[in-house]
Amino acid sequence: MSDIKKDHSIGEGTGAGAGAIAGAVAGTAIGGPVGTAVGAVVGAIAGAKTGGAIAEAVNPTEYRDHFQNTYTTASYYNADRNWNDYEPAYQYGYQNYDKYRGQRFEDVEAKLATDWDASRAESRLAWNEAKGAVRDGWHYIERALPGDADRDGR
């Protein structure tokens, strides 16, 4: 399997998982248990397509490599921290851009902050330290996707 195919599979898998959850929730509201199952399947398919589109625009391996090579020059970098602290924050930005696609970072920042502790893996960064890396990851993807970067004058 080529690296590109692996990267697309990662993007599609991330999108499928988020889509399945969103679809199941919507299906429950509309049609009870049957609606939940149908919603999960439809959401997974739609999410995989979106995740695949993000992986086509932003290769996850290149995304990771970019930030691994530049994080120490970012204004939020703390020399007492290392890549193992920052990598989960960049990954969190990548995953959540797909989840909240079409929304501005500032509009979902409070939700991201709330969910950070459960998502940060082994990172020692508190939200106030991770926020800059998450935002940079989010905007990196936003700039790569056609039509997203020019929304709201950005």
C-alpha positions as a Markdown table, in Angstrom:
| # | Residue | x | y | z |
|---|---|---|---|---|
| 1 | Met | 0.0 | 0.0 | 0.0 |
| 2 | Ser | 1.5 | 3.4 | -0.9 |
| 3 | Asp | 1.9 | 6.2 | 1.6 |
| 4 | Ile | -0.7 | 8.2 | -0.2 |
| 5 | Lys | -3.3 | 5.4 | 0.0 |
| 6 | Lys | -2.5 | 5.0 | 3.7 |
| 7 | Asp | -3.0 | 8.8 | 4.2 |
| 8 | His | -6.3 | 8.8 | 2.5 |
| 9 | Ser | -7.4 | 5.8 | 4.5 |
| 10 | Ile | -6.6 | 7.7 | 7.7 |
| 11 | Gly | -8.6 | 10.8 | 6.5 |
| 12 | Glu | -11.5 | 8.7 | 5.5 |
| 13 | Gly | -11.5 | 6.7 | 8.7 |
| 14 | Thr | -11.5 | 9.9 | 10.8 |
| 15 | Gly | -14.3 | 11.3 | 8.7 |
| 16 | Ala | -16.3 | 8.1 | 8.8 |
| 17 | Gly | -16.1 | 7.9 | 12.6 |
| 18 | Ala | -17.2 | 11.5 | 13.1 |
| 19 | Gly | -19.9 | 11.1 | 10.4 |
| 20 | Ala | -21.3 | 7.9 | 12.0 |
| 21 | Ile | -21.7 | 9.5 | 15.4 |
| 22 | Ala | -23.4 | 12.6 | 13.9 |
| 23 | Gly | -25.6 | 10.5 | 11.7 |
| 24 | Ala | -26.6 | 8.2 | 14.6 |
| 25 | Val | -27.5 | 11.2 | 16.8 |
| 26 | Ala | -29.6 | 12.7 | 14.0 |
| 27 | Gly | -31.2 | 9.4 | 13.2 |
| 28 | Thr | -32.2 | 8.9 | 16.8 |
| 29 | Ala | -34.0 | 12.2 | 16.9 |
| 30 | Ile | -35.9 | 11.5 | 13.7 |
| 31 | Gly | -36.6 | 7.7 | 13.7 |
| 32 | Gly | -35.7 | 6.0 | 17.0 |
| 33 | Pro | -33.5 | 2.9 | 16.9 |
| 34 | Val | -34.0 | 2.3 | 13.2 |
| 35 | Gly | -33.2 | 5.9 | 12.5 |
| 36 | Thr | -30.1 | 5.6 | 14.6 |
| 37 | Ala | -28.8 | 2.7 | 12.5 |
| 38 | Val | -29.7 | 4.3 | 9.2 |
| 39 | Gly | -28.2 | 7.6 | 10.3 |
| 40 | Ala | -25.0 | 6.0 | 11.4 |
| 41 | Val | -24.5 | 4.3 | 8.0 |
| 42 | Val | -25.4 | 7.4 | 6.0 |
| 43 | Gly | -23.2 | 9.6 | 8.3 |
| 44 | Ala | -20.3 | 7.2 | 8.0 |
| 45 | Ile | -20.4 | 7.3 | 4.2 |
| 46 | Ala | -20.7 | 11.1 | 4.1 |
| 47 | Gly | -18.0 | 11.5 | 6.7 |
| 48 | Ala | -15.6 | 9.2 | 4.8 |
| 49 | Lys | -16.1 | 11.3 | 1.7 |
| 50 | Thr | -15.3 | 14.5 | 3.6 |
| 51 | Gly | -12.4 | 12.9 | 5.4 |
| 52 | Gly | -11.0 | 11.6 | 2.1 |
| 53 | Ala | -11.4 | 15.1 | 0.6 |
| 54 | Ile | -9.4 | 16.6 | 3.5 |
| 55 | Ala | -6.7 | 13.9 | 3.1 |
| 56 | Glu | -6.5 | 14.7 | -0.7 |
| 57 | Ala | -6.0 | 18.4 | 0.0 |
| 58 | Val | -3.8 | 17.9 | 3.1 |
| 59 | Asn | -1.7 | 14.7 | 3.1 |
| 60 | Pro | -1.7 | 13.7 | 6.8 |
| 61 | Thr | 2.0 | 12.7 | 6.7 |
| 62 | Glu | 3.0 | 16.0 | 5.1 |
| 63 | Tyr | 0.9 | 17.8 | 7.6 |
| 64 | Arg | 2.6 | 16.1 | 10.5 |
| 65 | Asp | 6.1 | 16.5 | 9.0 |
| 66 | His | 5.4 | 20.2 | 8.4 |
| 67 | Phe | 4.6 | 20.9 | 12.0 |
| 68 | Gln | 7.3 | 18.6 | 13.4 |
| 69 | Asn | 9.8 | 20.6 | 11.4 |
| 70 | Thr | 8.4 | 24.0 | 12.4 |
| 71 | Tyr | 6.8 | 23.8 | 15.8 |
| 72 | Thr | 9.9 | 25.1 | 17.7 |
| 73 | Thr | 9.6 | 28.4 | 15.7 |
| 74 | Ala | 6.0 | 29.1 | 16.6 |
| 75 | Ser | 5.2 | 32.0 | 18.9 |
| 76 | Tyr | 3.4 | 29.6 | 21.4 |
| 77 | Tyr | 6.4 | 27.2 | 21.6 |
| 78 | Asn | 7.7 | 26.5 | 25.1 |
| 79 | Ala | 11.2 | 25.1 | 25.3 |
| 80 | Asp | 10.2 | 23.0 | 28.4 |
| 81 | Arg | 7.9 | 21.0 | 26.0 |
| 82 | Asn | 8.8 | 18.7 | 23.1 |
| 83 | Trp | 7.2 | 17.2 | 20.0 |
| 84 | Asn | 5.4 | 14.6 | 22.0 |
| 85 | Asp | 3.5 | 17.4 | 23.8 |
| 86 | Tyr | 2.7 | 19.3 | 20.6 |
| 87 | Glu | 1.9 | 16.5 | 18.2 |
| 88 | Pro | -1.5 | 15.6 | 19.8 |
| 89 | Ala | -2.5 | 19.3 | 19.6 |
| 90 | Tyr | -1.8 | 19.4 | 15.8 |
| 91 | Gln | -3.6 | 16.1 | 15.4 |
| 92 | Tyr | -6.5 | 17.5 | 17.4 |
| 93 | Gly | -6.7 | 20.4 | 15.0 |
| 94 | Tyr | -6.6 | 18.1 | 12.0 |
| 95 | Gln | -9.4 | 15.8 | 13.3 |
| 96 | Asn | -11.6 | 18.6 | 14.5 |
| 97 | Tyr | -11.4 | 20.7 | 11.4 |
| 98 | Asp | -13.2 | 17.9 | 9.6 |
| 99 | Lys | -15.7 | 17.5 | 12.5 |
| 100 | Tyr | -16.6 | 21.3 | 12.5 |
| 101 | Arg | -15.9 | 22.0 | 8.8 |
| 102 | Gly | -17.6 | 25.2 | 7.7 |
| 103 | Gln | -17.3 | 26.8 | 11.1 |
| 104 | Arg | -14.7 | 29.3 | 12.2 |
| 105 | Phe | -12.1 | 28.2 | 14.8 |
| 106 | Glu | -13.2 | 31.0 | 17.1 |
| 107 | Asp | -16.8 | 29.8 | 16.9 |
| 108 | Val | -15.9 | 26.2 | 18.1 |
| 109 | Glu | -12.9 | 27.1 | 20.4 |
| 110 | Ala | -14.9 | 26.7 | 23.6 |
| 111 | Lys | -16.0 | 23.2 | 22.6 |
| 112 | Leu | -12.5 | 22.3 | 21.6 |
| 113 | Ala | -11.2 | 23.5 | 24.9 |
| 114 | Thr | -13.8 | 21.4 | 26.8 |
| 115 | Asp | -12.8 | 18.2 | 24.9 |
| 116 | Trp | -9.1 | 18.8 | 24.9 |
| 117 | Asp | -8.4 | 16.9 | 28.2 |
| 118 | Ala | -10.0 | 13.7 | 26.8 |
| 119 | Ser | -8.1 | 14.0 | 23.5 |
| 120 | Arg | -4.6 | 15.1 | 24.4 |
| 121 | Ala | -3.1 | 11.6 | 24.9 |
| 122 | Glu | 0.3 | 11.9 | 26.6 |
| 123 | Ser | 0.6 | 15.7 | 26.0 |
| 124 | Arg | 1.5 | 17.8 | 29.0 |
| 125 | Leu | -0.1 | 20.8 | 27.4 |
| 126 | Ala | -3.0 | 22.4 | 29.1 |
| 127 | Trp | -5.6 | 23.9 | 26.7 |
| 128 | Asn | -4.1 | 27.4 | 27.0 |
| 129 | Glu | -0.7 | 26.0 | 25.9 |
| 130 | Ala | -2.2 | 23.7 | 23.2 |
| 131 | Lys | -4.6 | 26.2 | 21.7 |
| 132 | Gly | -2.1 | 27.9 | 19.4 |
| 133 | Ala | -1.0 | 24.6 | 17.9 |
| 134 | Val | -4.6 | 23.4 | 17.4 |
| 135 | Arg | -5.4 | 26.8 | 15.7 |
| 136 | Asp | -2.4 | 26.5 | 13.5 |
| 137 | Gly | -3.3 | 23.0 | 12.4 |
| 138 | Trp | -6.9 | 24.1 | 11.8 |
| 139 | His | -5.9 | 27.0 | 9.6 |
| 140 | Tyr | -3.3 | 25.0 | 7.7 |
| 141 | Ile | -6.1 | 22.7 | 6.5 |
| 142 | Glu | -8.4 | 25.6 | 5.9 |
| 143 | Arg | -5.9 | 27.3 | 3.6 |
| 144 | Ala | -5.4 | 24.0 | 1.6 |
| 145 | Leu | -9.1 | 23.4 | 0.9 |
| 146 | Pro | -10.6 | 25.3 | -2.0 |
| 147 | Gly | -13.0 | 28.0 | -1.0 |
| 148 | Asp | -12.5 | 27.7 | 2.8 |
| 149 | Ala | -9.6 | 30.2 | 3.3 |
| 150 | Asp | -11.5 | 33.0 | 1.6 |
| 151 | Arg | -14.5 | 32.7 | 3.8 |
| 152 | Asp | -15.1 | 35.7 | 6.1 |
| 153 | Gly | -12.2 | 37.6 | 4.5 |
| 154 | Arg | -9.5 | 35.2 | 5.7 |
